[in-house]
C-alpha cells in the first residue's frame, strides 16, 4: 500500500506497508505490517535501513554524513550487540524496486 502525503513543513512523505514474501519461511524477518510514513525520495538502500532498524539490527550509516555522525558515536556501542544488517530487495506489484518509492508509486498508479 502506498499513499502520497504532502506536508508543508517537510518533504513529501509516502505511507507504505511492509509485508514479508509468502515464500520466506524465516519468521525472524517479520516486521509490523502497520503503515509507516517515509520520505518519498527513499530508495532500496533506505528501505533496507528502515527494515534493519525495525528488526533491531545494525543500521549502516551513510558515509558522507556531516558532524551529526560525530555526536552519534555514543550509539555505536549499542550497535555492537546487534546482528549485522541485511541488504533487502523490495517488490512493488511483483517488480523489483529500482526507483524512489514515489517514482514506483506513480509508475504503478498507486495512491
Contact map, one row per residue, 1 for C-alpha under 8 A:
111000000000001110000000000000000010000000000000000000000000000000000000000000000000000000000000000000000000011
111100000000011110000000000000000000000000000000000000000000000000000000000000000000000000000000000000001000011
111110000000011100000000000000000000000000000000000000000000000000000000000000000000000000000000000000000000011
011111000001111000000000000000000000000100000000000000000000000000000000000000000000000000000000000001000000001
001111100001111000000000000000000000000000000000000000000000000000000000000000000000000000000000000000000000000
000111110011100000000000000000000000000000000000000000000000000000000000000000000000000000000000000000000000000
000011111111100000000000000000000000000000000000000000000000000000000000000000000000000000000000000000000000000
000001111110000000000000000000000000000000000000000000000000000000000000000000000000000000000000000000000000000
000000111110000000000000000000000000000000000000000000000000000000000000000000000000000000000000000000000000000
000000111111000000000000000000000000000000000000000000000000000000000000000000000000000000000000000000000000000
000001111111100000000000000000000000001100000000000000000000000000000000000000000000000000000000000000000000000
000111100111110000000000000000000000001100000000000000000000000000000000000000000000000000000000000000000000000
000111100011111000000000000000000000111100000000000000000000000000000000000000000000000000000000000000000000000
011110000001111100000000000000000000111100000000000000000000000000000000000000000000000000000000000011000000000
111110000000111110000000000000000011110000000000000000000000000000000000000000000000000000000000000000000000000
111000000000011111000000000000000011110000000000000000000000000000000000000000000000000000000000000000000000000
110000000000001111100000000000001111000000000000000000000000000000000000000000000000000000000000000000000000000
000000000000000111110000000000111110000000000000000000000000000000000000000000000000000000000000000000000000000
000000000000000011111000000001101000000000000000000000000000000000000000000000000000000000000000000000000000000
000000000000000001111101000011100000000000000000000000000000000000000000000000000000000000000000000000000000000
000000000000000000111111000000000000000000000000000000000000000000000000000000000000000000000000000000000000000
000000000000000000011111100000000000000000000000000000000000000000000000000000000000000000000000000000000000000
000000000000000000001111100000000000000000000000000000000000000000000000000000000000000000000000000000000000000
000000000000000000011111111000000000000000000000000000000000000000000000000000000000000000000000000000000000000
000000000000000000000111111000000000000000000000000000000000000000000000000000000000000000000000000000000000000
000000000000000000000001111111000000000000000000000000000000000000000000000000000000000000000000000000000000000
000000000000000000000001111111000000000000000000000000000000000000000000000000000000000000000000000000000000000
000000000000000000000000011111000000000000000000000000000000000000000000000000000000000000000000000000000000000
000000000000000000010000011111100000000000000000000000100000000000000000000000000000000000000000000000000000000
000000000000000000110000011111110000000000000000000000100000000000000000000000000000000000000000000000000000000
000000000000000001110000000011111000000000000000001001100000000000000000000000000000000000000000000000000000000
000000000000000001000000000001111100000000000000000000000000000000000000000000000000000000000000000000000000000
000000000000000011100000000000111110000000000000000000000000000000000000000000000000000000000000000000000000000
000000000000000011000000000000011111000000000000000000000000000000000000000000000000000000000000000000000000000
100000000000001111000000000000001111100000000000000000000000000000000000000000000000000000000000000000000000000
000000000000001110000000000000000111110000000000000000000000000000000000000000000000000000000000000000000000000
000000000000111100000000000000000011111000000000000000000000000000000000000000000000000000000000000000000000000
000000000000111100000000000000000001111101000000000000000000000000000000000000000000000000000000000000000000000
000000000011110000000000000000000000111111000000000000000000000000000000000000000000000000000000000000000000000
000100000011110000000000000000000000011111000000000000000000000000000000000000000000000000000000000111000000000
000000000000000000000000000000000000001111100000000000000000000000000000000000000000000000000000000111000000000
000000000000000000000000000000000000011111111110000000000000000000000000000000000000000000000000000111000000000
000000000000000000000000000000000000000011111110000000000000000000000000000000000000000000000000111110000000000
000000000000000000000000000000000000000001111111000000000000000000000000000000000000000111000000111100000000000
000000000000000000000000000000000000000001111111100000000000000000000000000000000000001100000000000000000000000
000000000000000000000000000000000000000001111111110000000000000000000000000000000000000000000000000000000000000
000000000000000000000000000000000000000001111111111000000000000000000000000000000000000100000000000000000000000
000000000000000000000000000000000000000000011111111100000000000000000000000000000000011110000000000000000000000
000000000000000000000000000000000000000000001111111110000011000000000000000000000000100000000000000000000000000
000000000000000000000000000000000000000000000111111111000000000000000000000000000000000000000000000000000000000
000000000000000000000000000000100000000000000011111111100000000000000000000000000000000000000000000000000000000
000000000000000000000000000000000000000000000001111111111110000000000000000000000000110000000000000000000000000
000000000000000000000000000000000000000000000000111111111110000000000000000000000000000000000000000000000000000
000000000000000000000000000000100000000000000000011111111000000000000000000000000000000000000000000000000000000
000000000000000000000000000011100000000000000000001111111000000000000000000000000000000000000000000000000000000
000000000000000000000000000000000000000000000000000111111100000000000000000000000110000000000000000000000000000
000000000000000000000000000000000000000000000000000111111110000000000000000000100111100000000000000000000000000
000000000000000000000000000000000000000000000000000110011111000000000000000000110111100000000000000000000000000
000000000000000000000000000000000000000000000000100110001111100000000000000000000001100000000000000000000000000
000000000000000000000000000000000000000000000000100000000111110000000000000000000000100000000000000000000000000
000000000000000000000000000000000000000000000000000000000011111010000000000000000000000000000000000000000000000
000000000000000000000000000000000000000000000000000000000001111110000000000000000000000000000000000000000000000
000000000000000000000000000000000000000000000000000000000000111110000000000000000000000000000000000000000000000
000000000000000000000000000000000000000000000000000000000000011111000000000000000000000000000000000000000000000
000000000000000000000000000000000000000000000000000000000000111111111000000000000000000000000000000000000000000
000000000000000000000000000000000000000000000000000000000000000111111100000000000000000000000000000000000000000
000000000000000000000000000000000000000000000000000000000000000011111110000000000000000000000000000000000000000
000000000000000000000000000000000000000000000000000000000000000011111111000000000000000000000000000000000000000
000000000000000000000000000000000000000000000000000000000000000011111111100000000000000000000000000000000000000
000000000000000000000000000000000000000000000000000000000000000001111111100000000000000000000000000000000000000
000000000000000000000000000000000000000000000000000000000000000000111111110000000000000000000000000000000000000
000000000000000000000000000000000000000000000000000000000000000000011111111100000000000000000000000000000000000
000000000000000000000000000000000000000000000000000000000000000000001111111110000000000000000000000000000000000
000000000000000000000000000000000000000000000000000000000000000000000011111111000000000000000000000000000000000
000000000000000000000000000000000000000000000000000000000000000000000001111111100000000000000000000000000000000
000000000000000000000000000000000000000000000000000000000000000000000001111111110000000000000000000000000000000
000000000000000000000000000000000000000000000000000000000000000000000000111111111000000000000000000000000000000
000000000000000000000000000000000000000000000000000000000000000000000000011111111100000000000000000000000000000
000000000000000000000000000000000000000000000000000000001100000000000000001111111100000000000000000000000000000
000000000000000000000000000000000000000000000000000000000100000000000000000111111100000000000000000000000000000
000000000000000000000000000000000000000000000000000000000000000000000000000011111110000000000000000000000000000
000000000000000000000000000000000000000000000000000000011100000000000000000001111111000000000000000000000000000
000000000000000000000000000000000000000000000000000000011100000000000000000000001111100000000000000000000000000
000000000000000000000000000000000000000000000000000000001110000000000000000000000111110000000000000000000000000
000000000000000000000000000000000000000000000000100100001111000000000000000000000011111000000000000000000000000
000000000000000000000000000000000000000000000001000100000000000000000000000000000001111100000000000000000000000
000000000000000000000000000000000000000000001001000000000000000000000000000000000000111110000000000000000000000
000000000000000000000000000000000000000000011011000000000000000000000000000000000000011111000000000000000000000
000000000000000000000000000000000000000000010001000000000000000000000000000000000000001111100001100000000000000
000000000000000000000000000000000000000000010000000000000000000000000000000000000000000111110001100000000000000
000000000000000000000000000000000000000000000000000000000000000000000000000000000000000011111111100000000000000
000000000000000000000000000000000000000000000000000000000000000000000000000000000000000001111111100000010000000
000000000000000000000000000000000000000000000000000000000000000000000000000000000000000000111110000000000001000
000000000000000000000000000000000000000000000000000000000000000000000000000000000000000000111111000000000000000
000000000000000000000000000000000000000000000000000000000000000000000000000000000000000000111111100000000000000
000000000000000000000000000000000000000000000000000000000000000000000000000000000000000011110111110000000000000
000000000000000000000000000000000000000000110000000000000000000000000000000000000000000011110011111110010000000
000000000000000000000000000000000000000000110000000000000000000000000000000000000000000000000001111100000000000
000000000000000000000000000000000000000000110000000000000000000000000000000000000000000000000000111111110000000
000000000000000000000000000000000000000111110000000000000000000000000000000000000000000000000000111111110000000
000000000000010000000000000000000000000111100000000000000000000000000000000000000000000000000000101111111000000
000100000000010000000000000000000000000111000000000000000000000000000000000000000000000000000000001111111100000
000000000000000000000000000000000000000000000000000000000000000000000000000000000000000000000000001111111110000
000000000000000000000000000000000000000000000000000000000000000000000000000000000000000000010000101111111111000
010000000000000000000000000000000000000000000000000000000000000000000000000000000000000000000000000011111111111
000000000000000000000000000000000000000000000000000000000000000000000000000000000000000000000000000001111111111
000000000000000000000000000000000000000000000000000000000000000000000000000000000000000000000000000000111111110
000000000000000000000000000000000000000000000000000000000000000000000000000000000000000000001000000000011111110
000000000000000000000000000000000000000000000000000000000000000000000000000000000000000000000000000000001111111
111000000000000000000000000000000000000000000000000000000000000000000000000000000000000000000000000000001111111
111100000000000000000000000000000000000000000000000000000000000000000000000000000000000000000000000000001100111
